[in-house]
Amino acid sequence: MPIRREHRFYYPIDWRELSAVIRFTRAKGHCEACGRPHAQTVYCLDDGRWWDAEANSWRDGRGRIICLAIGTDDVLGTVRTTRVVLATAHRDHDTANNADRNLAAWCQRCHMIHDRPEHQRRRWATLFRRRALGDLFYGPYA
């Protein structure tokens, strides 16, 4: 995921090289949380299960091989495809902390799941700030 222009200041100059080492040398091109391969199109279900073509089996959201009971799920009716893109994520959301143990190579799904509380916090702060500005200039909300 590209870094926003206003946030580039928080990342080191060699971030591209550092990110490439984490994603392709340490993680070997697979998500460290669920095992999805980088730059591959995978079949996935809404609950996080995905088809691993290398192992020729279904995996759950954590990358463990699972067996689907025949007839219980209408898998073909809900399957969709997605292209997997690995990104290097900060586990503690601190872009200044680039220690090896703080960085993780995650696919976009795992990265969004990890960042969900931080995104909710930022969304609340943005809405609170907008409301405060509205109160300041237009009067209190009804």
N, CA, C and O atoms as a MOPAC input file, in Angstrom:
PM7 MOZYME 1SCF
protein

 N      0.85300 1    -1.15800 1     0.00000 1
 C      0.00000 1     0.00000 1     0.00000 1
 C      0.90500 1     1.22900 1     0.00000 1
 O      1.80900 1     1.33600 1     0.82900 1
 N      0.66600 1     2.15300 1    -0.92300 1
 C      1.52200 1     3.33500 1    -0.97700 1
 C      1.35800 1     4.21300 1     0.26000 1
 O      0.30400 1     4.24700 1     0.89500 1
 N      2.42400 1     4.90900 1     0.57100 1
 C      2.42100 1     5.79800 1     1.72000 1
 C      1.91100 1     7.16300 1     1.27600 1
 O      2.34300 1     7.68000 1     0.24600 1
 N      1.00200 1     7.74600 1     2.03800 1
 C      0.49700 1     9.07100 1     1.71200 1
 C      1.61800 1    10.09300 1     1.78300 1
 O      2.54500 1     9.96400 1     2.58200 1
 N      1.52300 1    11.10200 1     0.94400 1
 C      2.55300 1    12.12200 1     0.87400 1
 C      2.79100 1    12.78600 1     2.23200 1
 O      3.93700 1    13.04200 1     2.60200 1
 N      1.73000 1    13.06400 1     2.96800 1
 C      1.88800 1    13.74600 1     4.25500 1
 C      2.48300 1    12.84700 1     5.34400 1
 O      2.89600 1    13.34100 1     6.39300 1
 N      2.53000 1    11.51600 1     5.10100 1
 C      3.08300 1    10.58500 1     6.08800 1
 C      4.49000 1    10.11100 1     5.74200 1
 O      5.09200 1     9.38000 1     6.52900 1
 N      5.03200 1    10.50200 1     4.59300 1
 C      6.36300 1    10.03900 1     4.17400 1
 C      7.45200 1    10.45800 1     5.15500 1
 O      8.46700 1     9.77400 1     5.29200 1
 N      7.24400 1    11.56300 1     5.82700 1
 C      8.21900 1    12.07400 1     6.77900 1
 C      8.45700 1    11.08000 1     7.91800 1
 O      9.54800 1    11.05300 1     8.48800 1
 N      7.46500 1    10.27100 1     8.25600 1
 C      7.56500 1     9.35700 1     9.39400 1
 C      8.32000 1     8.06700 1     9.07300 1
 O      8.68500 1     7.32900 1     9.98800 1
 N      8.55900 1     7.78400 1     7.80000 1
 C      9.22800 1     6.55400 1     7.39500 1
 C     10.69400 1     6.82600 1     7.06700 1
 O     11.03400 1     7.93000 1     6.64000 1
 N     11.56800 1     5.83200 1     7.26300 1
 C     12.98300 1     6.04900 1     6.92800 1
 C     13.18800 1     6.15400 1     5.41600 1
 O     12.32600 1     5.76300 1     4.62900 1
 N     14.33200 1     6.68200 1     5.03500 1
 C     14.63400 1     6.87400 1     3.61400 1
 C     14.68000 1     5.54200 1     2.87900 1
 O     14.24400 1     5.45400 1     1.73100 1
 N     15.20100 1     4.50800 1     3.52200 1
 C     15.34900 1     3.20000 1     2.88100 1
 C     14.13900 1     2.28200 1     3.13700 1
 O     14.30900 1     1.06400 1     3.19800 1
 N     12.93200 1     2.83000 1     3.28600 1
 C     11.74800 1     2.03100 1     3.60200 1
 C     11.45700 1     0.98500 1     2.52100 1
 O     11.07800 1    -0.13900 1     2.84800 1
 N     11.62600 1     1.33200 1     1.25000 1
 C     11.34100 1     0.36200 1     0.17800 1
 C     12.23000 1    -0.87000 1     0.30400 1
 O     11.75100 1    -1.99700 1     0.18000 1
 N     13.49900 1    -0.66600 1     0.54600 1
 C     14.42200 1    -1.79200 1     0.68300 1
 C     14.11600 1    -2.60100 1     1.94400 1
 O     14.12200 1    -3.83200 1     1.91400 1
 N     13.84900 1    -1.90800 1     3.04500 1
 C     13.50700 1    -2.59200 1     4.29700 1
 C     12.22500 1    -3.41200 1     4.13200 1
 O     12.14800 1    -4.55100 1     4.59200 1
 N     11.23300 1    -2.83200 1     3.48100 1
 C      9.97000 1    -3.53400 1     3.24100 1
 C     10.17800 1    -4.76600 1     2.35900 1
 O      9.59900 1    -5.82200 1     2.61400 1
 N     11.00000 1    -4.62800 1     1.33200 1
 C     11.26600 1    -5.76400 1     0.43700 1
 C     11.96000 1    -6.90400 1     1.17700 1
 O     11.66700 1    -8.07200 1     0.92400 1
 N     12.86900 1    -6.58100 1     2.08000 1
 C     13.56400 1    -7.61800 1     2.86400 1
 C     12.56200 1    -8.35400 1     3.74700 1
 O     12.59900 1    -9.58100 1     3.83300 1
 N     11.67600 1    -7.62400 1     4.39700 1
 C     10.68600 1    -8.25600 1     5.27600 1
 C      9.73100 1    -9.13200 1     4.46200 1
 O      9.46000 1   -10.26900 1     4.84900 1
 N      9.22000 1    -8.61800 1     3.34100 1
 C      8.20300 1    -9.33500 1     2.57000 1
 C      8.75500 1   -10.53700 1     1.80800 1
 O      8.11800 1   -11.59000 1     1.76300 1
 N      9.94100 1   -10.38600 1     1.21000 1
 C     10.40400 1   -11.42400 1     0.29600 1
 C     11.55600 1   -12.27400 1     0.82200 1
 O     11.71800 1   -13.41600 1     0.39300 1
 N     12.35000 1   -11.74700 1     1.73100 1
 C     13.43600 1   -12.55900 1     2.29700 1
 C     12.95600 1   -13.29600 1     3.54000 1
 O     13.07400 1   -14.51800 1     3.63200 1
 N     12.41600 1   -12.54700 1     4.49100 1
 C     11.97800 1   -13.19800 1     5.73600 1
 C     10.69500 1   -13.99800 1     5.53300 1
 O     10.61800 1   -15.15400 1     5.94900 1
 N      9.68100 1   -13.39500 1     4.89600 1
 C      8.39300 1   -14.07500 1     4.73500 1
 C      8.32900 1   -14.94400 1     3.47900 1
 O      7.36800 1   -15.69000 1     3.29300 1
 N      9.33100 1   -14.85300 1     2.62800 1
 C      9.40400 1   -15.65800 1     1.39700 1
 C      8.17700 1   -15.47200 1     0.49600 1
 O      7.73100 1   -16.41500 1    -0.15800 1
 N      7.63700 1   -14.24600 1     0.46900 1
 C      6.54100 1   -13.94300 1    -0.44500 1
 C      5.17900 1   -14.44800 1    -0.00900 1
 O      4.26200 1   -14.52500 1    -0.82700 1
 N      5.02500 1   -14.79500 1     1.26700 1
 C      3.74800 1   -15.25900 1     1.79200 1
 C      3.36300 1   -14.42600 1     3.00900 1
 O      4.22700 1   -13.96000 1     3.75100 1
 N      2.07000 1   -14.24600 1     3.20500 1
 C      1.57500 1   -13.51600 1     4.36900 1
 C      1.97300 1   -14.27700 1     5.62800 1
 O      1.80500 1   -15.49400 1     5.70300 1
 N      2.50100 1   -13.56000 1     6.61500 1
 C      2.94300 1   -14.20600 1     7.84400 1
 C      1.78300 1   -14.57400 1     8.76100 1
 O      1.97000 1   -15.32300 1     9.72000 1
 N      0.58800 1   -14.05800 1     8.48100 1
 C     -0.56600 1   -14.38600 1     9.31400 1
 C     -1.38400 1   -15.53800 1     8.73100 1
 O     -1.75500 1   -16.45900 1     9.45800 1
 N     -1.66600 1   -15.49700 1     7.43400 1
 C     -2.54700 1   -16.51900 1     6.85500 1
 C     -1.88100 1   -17.36200 1     5.76800 1
 O     -2.42900 1   -18.39400 1     5.38100 1
 N     -0.73200 1   -16.95600 1     5.27400 1
 C      0.00300 1   -17.76200 1     4.30500 1
 C     -0.33700 1   -17.50800 1     2.85300 1
 O      0.14200 1   -18.24000 1     1.98700 1
 N     -1.14400 1   -16.50300 1     2.54700 1
 C     -1.49200 1   -16.24100 1     1.14500 1
 C     -0.25000 1   -15.79100 1     0.37700 1
 O      0.56300 1   -15.03100 1     0.90300 1
 N     -0.09800 1   -16.26300 1    -0.88000 1
 C      1.09000 1   -15.91900 1    -1.66900 1
 C      0.95300 1   -14.55500 1    -2.33600 1
 O     -0.12600 1   -14.18200 1    -2.79800 1
 N      2.05900 1   -13.81700 1    -2.37900 1
 C      2.08700 1   -12.48400 1    -2.97900 1
 C      1.89300 1   -12.56900 1    -4.49800 1
 O      2.39300 1   -13.48500 1    -5.15100 1
 N      1.16600 1   -11.60900 1    -5.03500 1
 C      0.95600 1   -11.42600 1    -6.47700 1
 C      0.23300 1   -12.60100 1    -7.13100 1
 O      0.34800 1   -12.79500 1    -8.34200 1
 N     -0.50200 1   -13.37900 1    -6.35600 1
 C     -1.28900 1   -14.48500 1    -6.89300 1
 C     -2.77100 1   -14.17100 1    -6.74700 1
 O     -3.17000 1   -13.46400 1    -5.82200 1
 N     -3.56900 1   -14.68500 1    -7.63800 1
 C     -5.01400 1   -14.57200 1    -7.52100 1
 C     -5.51900 1   -15.82100 1    -6.81600 1
 O     -5.28400 1   -16.94000 1    -7.27100 1
 N     -6.21700 1   -15.62300 1    -5.70000 1
 C     -6.71900 1   -16.76100 1    -4.93000 1
 C     -8.24000 1   -16.69700 1    -4.86100 1
 O     -8.84100 1   -15.62500 1    -4.93600 1
 N     -8.84300 1   -17.86900 1    -4.71500 1
 C    -10.27800 1   -17.96400 1    -4.49600 1
 C    -10.53000 1   -17.87300 1    -3.00100 1
 O     -9.88500 1   -18.57300 1    -2.22100 1
 N    -11.44800 1   -17.03200 1    -2.59900 1
 C    -11.69700 1   -16.87800 1    -1.17000 1
 C    -13.19200 1   -16.75300 1    -0.90300 1
 O    -13.98000 1   -16.40200 1    -1.78200 1
 N    -13.55200 1   -17.05200 1     0.34300 1
 C    -14.92500 1   -16.94500 1     0.81100 1
 C    -15.03500 1   -15.75200 1     1.76200 1
 O    -14.02100 1   -15.21500 1     2.20700 1
 N    -16.25400 1   -15.34200 1     2.07000 1
 C    -16.46900 1   -14.16200 1     2.90300 1
 C    -15.93900 1   -14.31600 1     4.32000 1
 O    -15.59600 1   -13.31800 1     4.95500 1
 N    -15.86300 1   -15.53300 1     4.83100 1
 C    -15.41400 1   -15.74100 1     6.21500 1
 C    -13.89800 1   -15.88600 1     6.34300 1
 O    -13.40500 1   -16.19800 1     7.42800 1
 N    -13.15000 1   -15.66900 1     5.26500 1
 C    -11.69700 1   -15.71600 1     5.31900 1
 C    -11.07800 1   -16.98900 1     4.78100 1
 O     -9.86200 1   -17.04500 1     4.59900 1
 N    -11.87700 1   -18.01400 1     4.52000 1
 C    -11.32100 1   -19.24200 1     3.95500 1
 C    -10.85000 1   -18.97100 1     2.52900 1
 O    -11.47400 1   -18.19500 1     1.80500 1
 N     -9.76600 1   -19.60000 1     2.12800 1
 C     -9.23200 1   -19.40300 1     0.77900 1
 C     -8.62300 1   -20.69400 1     0.24900 1
 O     -8.20000 1   -21.55900 1     1.01500 1
 N     -8.58800 1   -20.80900 1    -1.07600 1
 C     -8.08500 1   -22.00200 1    -1.73700 1
 C     -6.58900 1   -21.85600 1    -1.96000 1
 O     -6.13900 1   -20.91100 1    -2.60700 1
 N     -5.81700 1   -22.79900 1    -1.41900 1
 C     -4.37300 1   -22.82300 1    -1.58700 1
 C     -4.06000 1   -23.79900 1    -2.71300 1
 O     -4.16100 1   -25.01300 1    -2.53900 1
 N     -3.68000 1   -23.26200 1    -3.86400 1
 C     -3.41800 1   -24.10200 1    -5.03000 1
 C     -2.16200 1   -24.94800 1    -4.83900 1
 O     -2.08500 1   -26.05500 1    -5.37300 1
 N     -1.17700 1   -24.45100 1    -4.09000 1
 C      0.05500 1   -25.21800 1    -3.86600 1
 C     -0.21800 1   -26.46900 1    -3.03300 1
 O      0.29800 1   -27.54500 1    -3.33900 1
 N     -1.03200 1   -26.33000 1    -1.97700 1
 C     -1.35100 1   -27.47100 1    -1.11400 1
 C     -2.58200 1   -28.22200 1    -1.60700 1
 O     -2.89700 1   -29.30300 1    -1.11100 1
 N     -3.27600 1   -27.64300 1    -2.58600 1
 C     -4.48000 1   -28.25000 1    -3.15600 1
 C     -5.54300 1   -28.50200 1    -2.08500 1
 O     -6.14700 1   -29.57300 1    -2.02600 1
 N     -5.75600 1   -27.47600 1    -1.23000 1
 C     -6.74400 1   -27.60000 1    -0.16100 1
 C     -7.21600 1   -26.20800 1     0.26200 1
 O     -6.63900 1   -25.19400 1    -0.13000 1
 N     -8.27700 1   -26.18200 1     1.06700 1
 C     -8.78800 1   -24.93300 1     1.61800 1
 C     -8.03900 1   -24.61200 1     2.90300 1
 O     -7.65200 1   -25.51500 1     3.64500 1
 N     -7.83500 1   -23.33300 1     3.16400 1
 C     -7.21100 1   -22.87000 1     4.40200 1
 C     -8.15000 1   -21.87300 1     5.07700 1
 O     -8.92600 1   -21.18500 1     4.41300 1
 N     -8.06700 1   -21.80500 1     6.40900 1
 C     -8.90100 1   -20.84100 1     7.12000 1
 C     -8.18500 1   -19.49200 1     7.17000 1
 O     -7.12700 1   -19.32900 1     6.56200 1
 N     -8.75500 1   -18.52800 1     7.88800 1
 C     -8.20500 1   -17.18800 1     7.95500 1
 C     -6.84600 1   -17.10400 1     8.61100 1
 O     -6.16000 1   -16.09200 1     8.47200 1
 N     -6.43400 1   -18.15300 1     9.33300 1
 C     -5.12300 1   -18.17900 1     9.97400 1
 C     -4.11500 1   -19.02400 1     9.19700 1
 O     -2.97000 1   -19.17100 1     9.62400 1
 N     -4.53300 1   -19.57500 1     8.06700 1
 C     -3.63000 1   -20.34300 1     7.22900 1
 C     -3.58900 1   -21.83000 1     7.50500 1
 O     -2.78300 1   -22.54400 1     6.90800 1
 N     -4.45200 1   -22.32000 1     8.40800 1
 C     -4.47300 1   -23.75600 1     8.70800 1
 C     -5.32000 1   -24.49600 1     7.66900 1
 O     -6.35800 1   -24.00000 1     7.23100 1
 N     -4.87200 1   -25.65900 1     7.29200 1
 C     -5.61000 1   -26.47300 1     6.32000 1
 C     -6.89000 1   -26.96900 1     6.96900 1
 O     -6.87300 1   -27.46900 1     8.09400 1
 N     -8.00000 1   -26.82900 1     6.25700 1
 C     -9.29300 1   -27.27100 1     6.77200 1
 C     -9.96600 1   -28.16200 1     5.73900 1
 O     -9.61300 1   -28.14100 1     4.56000 1
 N    -10.92200 1   -28.93200 1     6.18700 1
 C    -11.72400 1   -29.77200 1     5.31100 1
 C    -13.13800 1   -29.21100 1     5.28500 1
 O    -13.72300 1   -28.92600 1     6.33000 1
 N    -13.67600 1   -29.05700 1     4.09300 1
 C    -15.05600 1   -28.61200 1     3.96200 1
 C    -15.95200 1   -29.83300 1     3.87800 1
 O    -15.70900 1   -30.73500 1     3.07600 1
 N    -16.97300 1   -29.86300 1     4.69400 1
 C    -17.92300 1   -30.97500 1     4.64300 1
 C    -18.73300 1   -30.85900 1     3.36200 1
 O    -19.22700 1   -29.78400 1     3.02300 1
 N    -18.86200 1   -31.95600 1     2.66700 1
 C    -19.57600 1   -31.95300 1     1.39400 1
 C    -21.06200 1   -31.75800 1     1.65300 1
 O    -21.66300 1   -32.46400 1     2.46300 1
 N    -21.64000 1   -30.80100 1     0.96400 1
 C    -23.07000 1   -30.56400 1     1.05700 1
 C    -23.48400 1   -29.56300 1     2.11300 1
 O    -24.62500 1   -29.10100 1     2.08200 1
 N    -22.61300 1   -29.20100 1     3.05200 1
 C    -23.01300 1   -28.25500 1     4.09400 1
 C    -22.86400 1   -26.80800 1     3.64000 1
 O    -23.65500 1   -25.95100 1     4.03600 1
 N    -21.86600 1   -26.52700 1     2.81900 1
 C    -21.64800 1   -25.16800 1     2.33600 1
 C    -21.86700 1   -25.11700 1     0.83400 1
 O    -21.48700 1   -26.03200 1     0.10300 1
 N    -22.48900 1   -24.02900 1     0.38700 1
 C    -22.57500 1   -23.77800 1    -1.04400 1
 C    -21.36500 1   -22.93300 1    -1.42100 1
 O    -21.47700 1   -21.72400 1    -1.62400 1
 N    -20.20100 1   -23.58500 1    -1.51200 1
 C    -18.94500 1   -22.89000 1    -1.71000 1
 C    -18.90500 1   -22.18300 1    -3.04900 1
 O    -18.46200 1   -21.03700 1    -3.12100 1
 N    -19.35000 1   -22.82400 1    -4.09500 1
 C    -19.25700 1   -22.22200 1    -5.41400 1
 C    -20.18400 1   -21.01000 1    -5.56700 1
 O    -19.96400 1   -20.16400 1    -6.43500 1
 N    -21.20700 1   -20.92800 1    -4.73500 1
 C    -22.11400 1   -19.78700 1    -4.82100 1
 C    -21.56300 1   -18.53100 1    -4.17700 1
 O    -22.00900 1   -17.43100 1    -4.50300 1
 N    -20.59900 1   -18.66500 1    -3.26700 1
 C    -20.07900 1   -17.50100 1    -2.55400 1
 C    -18.60700 1   -17.24500 1    -2.81200 1
 O    -18.03900 1   -16.32900 1    -2.21700 1
 N    -17.96500 1   -18.02000 1    -3.67900 1
 C    -16.53900 1   -17.85300 1    -3.91600 1
 C    -16.29200 1   -16.63200 1    -4.79600 1
 O    -17.05500 1   -16.33900 1    -5.71700 1
 N    -15.20500 1   -15.93000 1    -4.48800 1
 C    -14.78600 1   -14.79300 1    -5.30600 1
 C    -13.27400 1   -14.84300 1    -5.41500 1
 O    -12.62000 1   -15.58200 1    -4.67900 1
 N    -12.72200 1   -14.07200 1    -6.31600 1
 C    -11.27600 1   -14.05200 1    -6.47800 1
 C    -10.72900 1   -12.71900 1    -5.98900 1
 O    -11.40000 1   -11.68900 1    -6.04900 1
 N     -9.50300 1   -12.76600 1    -5.50900 1
 C     -8.81800 1   -11.55600 1    -5.09000 1
 C     -7.33700 1   -11.71000 1    -5.39300 1
 O     -6.77100 1   -12.79900 1    -5.29800 1
 N     -6.73600 1   -10.61000 1    -5.75500 1
 C     -5.28700 1   -10.60900 1    -5.98900 1
 C     -4.60200 1   -10.20600 1    -4.69000 1
 O     -4.93000 1    -9.17700 1    -4.10000 1
 N     -3.66200 1   -11.01100 1    -4.25500 1
 C     -2.99400 1   -10.80100 1    -2.97600 1
 C     -1.80500 1    -9.85700 1    -3.16900 1
 O     -0.98000 1   -10.04300 1    -4.06300 1
 N     -1.74200 1    -8.85000 1    -2.31500 1
 C     -0.61900 1    -7.92100 1    -2.30600 1
 C     -0.08200 1    -7.86500 1    -0.88300 1
 O     -0.81300 1    -7.53700 1     0.05200 1
 N      1.18700 1    -8.18400 1    -0.72400 1
 C      1.80600 1    -8.12700 1     0.59900 1
 C      2.25500 1    -6.70800 1     0.90800 1
 O      2.71500 1    -5.98200 1     0.02700 1
 N      2.11700 1    -6.32600 1     2.15500 1
 C      2.59600 1    -5.03600 1     2.63700 1
 C      3.32500 1    -5.26200 1     3.95100 1
 O      3.02800 1    -6.20500 1     4.68400 1
 N      4.27000 1    -4.39900 1     4.23800 1
 C      4.96200 1    -4.47100 1     5.51600 1
 C      4.23000 1    -3.58500 1     6.50000 1
 O      4.02700 1    -2.39900 1     6.24300 1
 N      3.83400 1    -4.15100 1     7.61900 1
 C      3.03000 1    -3.44100 1     8.61400 1
 C      3.80900 1    -3.29300 1     9.91300 1
 O      4.65200 1    -4.12400 1    10.25100 1
 N      3.50700 1    -2.21500 1    10.63200 1
 C      4.04600 1    -2.01400 1    11.97400 1
 C      3.05800 1    -2.61700 1    12.97100 1
 O      1.89500 1    -2.21700 1    13.01000 1
 N      3.50400 1    -3.55300 1    13.75800 1
 C      2.60800 1    -4.21700 1    14.70800 1
 C      2.07000 1    -3.25700 1    15.76100 1
 O      0.92700 1    -3.40200 1    16.19400 1
 N      2.87300 1    -2.27700 1    16.18400 1
 C      2.43300 1    -1.34800 1    17.22100 1
 C      1.95900 1    -0.00300 1    16.65500 1
 O      1.72700 1     0.93000 1    17.42400 1
 N      1.81300 1     0.11500 1    15.34600 1
 C      1.33600 1     1.31900 1    14.65400 1
 C      2.28900 1     2.50000 1    14.79900 1
 O      1.91000 1     3.63100 1    14.49500 1
 N      3.51200 1     2.26500 1    15.25300 1
 C      4.49800 1     3.32400 1    15.40100 1
 C      5.46800 1     3.24100 1    14.22900 1
 O      6.28600 1     2.32300 1    14.16400 1
 N      5.38200 1     4.19500 1    13.30000 1
 C      6.21500 1     4.14100 1    12.09400 1
 C      7.68800 1     4.42300 1    12.39100 1
 O      8.54100 1     4.16600 1    11.54100 1
 N      8.00300 1     4.94300 1    13.57400 1
 C      9.39800 1     5.18100 1    13.94100 1
 C     10.06200 1     3.91100 1    14.46000 1
 O     11.29000 1     3.82800 1    14.47700 1
 N      9.28200 1     2.92700 1    14.88000 1
 C      9.81400 1     1.67800 1    15.42200 1
 C      9.95900 1     0.66700 1    14.29100 1
 O      9.00800 1    -0.03900 1    13.95500 1
 N     11.15900 1     0.60000 1    13.70300 1
 C     11.40100 1    -0.29100 1    12.58000 1
 C     12.23000 1    -1.50400 1    12.97600 1
 O     12.98900 1    -2.03800 1    12.16700 1
 N     12.08300 1    -1.93000 1    14.21000 1
 C     12.76600 1    -3.14200 1    14.65700 1
 C     12.19300 1    -4.34700 1    13.90700 1
 O     11.01800 1    -4.36400 1    13.54000 1
 N     13.02300 1    -5.32700 1    13.69200 1
 C     12.62200 1    -6.50400 1    12.92100 1
 C     11.39700 1    -7.19400 1    13.51600 1
 O     10.52100 1    -7.63900 1    12.77400 1
 N     11.32200 1    -7.28800 1    14.83600 1
 C     10.19600 1    -7.96600 1    15.48600 1
 C      8.90900 1    -7.13500 1    15.43500 1
 O      7.82300 1    -7.67000 1    15.65900 1
 N      9.01800 1    -5.84300 1    15.14700 1
 C      7.84200 1    -4.98400 1    15.06300 1
 C      7.24800 1    -4.94900 1    13.65900 1
 O      6.11600 1    -4.49800 1    13.48600 1
 N      7.98300 1    -5.41300 1    12.65800 1
 C      7.50600 1    -5.39000 1    11.28300 1
 C      6.97500 1    -6.76500 1    10.88700 1
 O      7.52400 1    -7.79600 1    11.27700 1
 N      5.90100 1    -6.75800 1    10.10900 1
 C      5.29300 1    -8.01500 1     9.66500 1
 C      4.88900 1    -7.90000 1     8.20700 1
 O      4.47300 1    -6.83000 1     7.76200 1
 N      5.00500 1    -8.98000 1     7.46400 1
 C      4.56200 1    -9.03900 1     6.07600 1
 C      3.15900 1    -9.63300 1     6.05800 1
 O      2.97900 1   -10.83100 1     6.27400 1
 N      2.17200 1    -8.78800 1     5.80000 1
 C      0.78500 1    -9.22200 1     5.80800 1
 C      0.10100 1    -8.91500 1     4.49000 1
 O      0.42800 1    -7.93600 1     3.81900 1
 N     -0.86000 1    -9.76900 1     4.12300 1
 C     -1.69400 1    -9.48700 1     2.96500 1
 C     -2.66400 1    -8.36300 1     3.34000 1
 O     -2.76300 1    -7.97900 1     4.50600 1
 N     -3.37400 1    -7.84500 1     2.34300 1
 C     -4.25700 1    -6.71000 1     2.61600 1
 C     -5.36700 1    -7.06000 1     3.59700 1
 O     -5.78700 1    -6.19700 1     4.36800 1
 N     -5.85400 1    -8.29000 1     3.59700 1
 C     -6.91600 1    -8.68100 1     4.52700 1
 C     -6.41300 1    -8.68500 1     5.96800 1
 O     -7.04500 1    -8.10500 1     6.85100 1
 N     -5.28200 1    -9.33600 1     6.20300 1
 C     -4.73800 1    -9.41200 1     7.55700 1
 C     -4.30000 1    -8.04000 1     8.06000 1
 O     -4.43800 1    -7.73400 1     9.24400 1
 N     -3.77200 1    -7.21600 1     7.15400 1
 C     -3.35800 1    -5.86300 1     7.52100 1
 C     -4.56700 1    -5.02600 1     7.95200 1
 O     -4.48700 1    -4.29700 1     8.94100 1
 N     -5.67400 1    -5.12100 1     7.22900 1
 C     -6.88000 1    -4.36600 1     7.59000 1
 C     -7.48400 1    -4.87200 1     8.90000 1
 O     -7.97300 1    -4.07500 1     9.70100 1
 N     -7.45400 1    -6.17100 1     9.12400 1
 C     -7.97100 1    -6.72400 1    10.38400 1
 C     -7.13600 1    -6.20900 1    11.55600 1
 O     -7.68100 1    -5.84200 1    12.59700 1
 N     -5.81000 1    -6.18300 1    11.38300 1
 C     -4.92900 1    -5.68600 1    12.44900 1
 C     -5.14900 1    -4.19400 1    12.70200 1
 O     -5.13500 1    -3.75400 1    13.85100 1
 N     -5.35000 1    -3.42400 1    11.65100 1
 C     -5.48100 1    -1.96500 1    11.77000 1
 C     -6.89700 1    -1.50000 1    12.09200 1
 O     -7.10500 1    -0.30200 1    12.28200 1
 N     -7.86900 1    -2.39000 1    12.16100 1
 C     -9.25400 1    -1.98100 1    12.38700 1
 C     -9.44100 1    -1.10200 1    13.62500 1
 O    -10.07900 1    -0.05700 1    13.50300 1
 N     -8.92600 1    -1.45600 1    14.81200 1
 C     -9.11500 1    -0.57000 1    15.97200 1
 C     -8.47900 1     0.81000 1    15.77800 1
 O     -9.04100 1     1.81900 1    16.20400 1
 N     -7.30800 1     0.85300 1    15.13600 1
 C     -6.65600 1     2.14100 1    14.88500 1
 C     -7.46700 1     2.98100 1    13.90300 1
 O     -7.58900 1     4.19300 1    14.08000 1
 N     -8.02200 1     2.34500 1    12.86800 1
 C     -8.85900 1     3.06600 1    11.91200 1
 C    -10.12900 1     3.58800 1    12.58000 1
 O    -10.56000 1     4.70600 1    12.29600 1
 N    -10.72500 1     2.80100 1    13.45500 1
 C    -11.91700 1     3.25800 1    14.16600 1
 C    -11.59700 1     4.43600 1    15.07300 1
 O    -12.38500 1     5.37600 1    15.17500 1
 N    -10.43800 1     4.38800 1    15.73500 1
 C    -10.03300 1     5.49700 1    16.59800 1
 C     -9.82100 1     6.77000 1    15.78200 1
 O    -10.26400 1     7.84700 1    16.18100 1
 N     -9.14500 1     6.64700 1    14.64400 1
 C     -8.91200 1     7.81800 1    13.78900 1
 C    -10.22000 1     8.34600 1    13.20800 1
 O    -10.40800 1     9.55700 1    13.10100 1
 N    -11.11900 1     7.44800 1    12.83500 1
 C    -12.41700 1     7.87500 1    12.29600 1
 C    -13.20100 1     8.65000 1    13.34700 1
 O    -13.79900 1     9.68200 1    13.04300 1
 N    -13.19900 1     8.15000 1    14.59300 1
 C    -13.89900 1     8.84700 1    15.66300 1
 C    -13.29500 1    10.23500 1    15.87300 1
 O    -14.03300 1    11.20800 1    16.02700 1
 N    -11.96300 1    10.34300 1    15.88200 1
 C    -11.29800 1    11.63000 1    16.08700 1
 C    -11.62900 1    12.59900 1    14.95800 1
 O    -11.85600 1    13.78400 1    15.20100 1
 N    -11.65700 1    12.09800 1    13.72800 1
 C    -11.98900 1    12.96200 1    12.59300 1
 C    -13.42000 1    13.46600 1    12.69600 1
 O    -13.67300 1    14.65400 1    12.49800 1
 N    -14.35900 1    12.57800 1    13.00300 1
 C    -15.75200 1    13.00100 1    13.11700 1
 C    -15.94500 1    13.95400 1    14.29200 1
 O    -16.71900 1    14.90600 1    14.19400 1
 N    -15.25200 1    13.71000 1    15.39700 1
 C    -15.33400 1    14.59500 1    16.56300 1
 C    -14.80000 1    15.98200 1    16.20800 1
 O    -15.39100 1    16.99400 1    16.58400 1
 N    -13.68300 1    16.02300 1    15.48500 1
 C    -13.09100 1    17.29600 1    15.07200 1
 C    -14.01600 1    18.05000 1    14.11900 1
 O    -14.18900 1    19.26200 1    14.24800 1
 N    -14.61400 1    17.33000 1    13.15900 1
 C    -15.55100 1    17.98400 1    12.23300 1
 C    -16.75700 1    18.54700 1    12.96600 1
 O    -17.22500 1    19.64600 1    12.66900 1
 N    -17.24800 1    17.78600 1    13.91500 1
 C    -18.40900 1    18.25800 1    14.66700 1
 C    -18.05200 1    19.48700 1    15.50100 1
 O    -18.84400 1    20.42400 1    15.60200 1
 N    -16.86200 1    19.48200 1    16.09700 1
 C    -16.42200 1    20.62900 1    16.88300 1
 C    -16.27500 1    21.86600 1    16.00500 1
 O    -16.65500 1    22.96300 1    16.41400 1
 N    -15.73000 1    21.70000 1    14.81200 1
 C    -15.61600 1    22.83900 1    13.89600 1
 C    -16.98800 1    23.32800 1    13.46400 1
 O    -17.21200 1    24.53200 1    13.33200 1
 N    -17.90600 1    22.39200 1    13.24200 1
 C    -19.26800 1    22.78000 1    12.87800 1
 C    -19.93100 1    23.56600 1    13.99300 1
 O    -20.60900 1    24.56100 1    13.73800 1
 N    -19.73900 1    23.12200 1    15.23600 1
 C    -20.29200 1    23.85400 1    16.37700 1
 C    -19.68300 1    25.24700 1    16.47600 1
 O    -20.37300 1    26.20900 1    16.81300 1
 N    -18.40300 1    25.35200 1    16.18500 1
 C    -17.70900 1    26.63000 1    16.30600 1
 C    -18.21700 1    27.63900 1    15.29100 1
 O    -18.41800 1    28.80800 1    15.62000 1
 N    -18.42600 1    27.19200 1    14.05600 1
 C    -18.77700 1    28.12700 1    12.98600 1
 C    -20.26600 1    28.19900 1    12.68000 1
 O    -20.75900 1    29.24800 1    12.26500 1
 N    -20.98500 1    27.10900 1    12.87800 1
 C    -22.40400 1    27.08800 1    12.47300 1
 C    -23.34500 1    26.95600 1    13.65600 1
 O    -24.55900 1    26.94700 1    13.45100 1
 N    -22.86500 1    26.85500 1    14.84900 1
 C    -23.71600 1    26.65100 1    16.01100 1
 C    -23.85200 1    25.17900 1    16.32600 1
 O    -23.45800 1    24.34100 1    15.51500 1
 N    -24.40800 1    24.83500 1    17.50000 1
 C    -24.52900 1    23.42700 1    17.90200 1
 C    -25.46600 1    22.64300 1    16.99000 1
 O    -26.40800 1    23.18800 1    16.41400 1
 N    -25.17800 1    21.34100 1    16.87600 1
 C    -26.04000 1    20.44900 1    16.10600 1
 C    -27.36600 1    20.26300 1    16.84900 1
 O    -27.43400 1    20.35800 1    18.07400 1
 N    -28.40400 1    19.99900 1    16.07700 1
 C    -29.72000 1    19.77500 1    16.68100 1
 C    -29.81700 1    18.39200 1    17.26800 1
 O    -30.85500 1    18.02700 1    17.81900 1

